[in-house]
Amino acid sequence: MKVVELIAGVVAYQWSAEELGRQYSNLTPGQIHGALAYYYDNQVAIDAELDRISRQAAKARAESLDSPLRQRLRAMGRLG
């Protein structure tokens, strides 16, 4: 698991270290606290990566709304 994936839960849901442990039971408390320490030491870079991932996902969602298949279905009157 990447630190940025773990931190996404902290940023999106304000999860504590304890909640992260419940959500990611395969990680030890030491791994979770290590990831949190790494995040706080590198917060600007990791926040920028989270923002990049979010923008990329939004772009993919927007593009999927106008996919060739959806265009054909709209032309056939099968999609609103």
C-alpha positions, 0 to 999 in steps of 0.5 A: 500500500502506498502512503498516499492511499492510506492518507486519502482516508485521513484527508477525505474522512478525517480518520484517526490512526485507530480508525486507519487500523480498523480500515486496514487491519493488514497494517501494524500500528507501527506501519500506520504511524510511520505512514502518518509521520512520513505524510506530515514530513512530506505533506505538501508533496503528498497533498499535491499527489492527492490533488493530481489523482483527484483531478485525473479521476474527475477527468476520467469520469467526465470523459466516460459520460461522453464515451462513444458507446454513450453517444451511440445510445443517445443517438438511438434514444436509449440514453437521456 
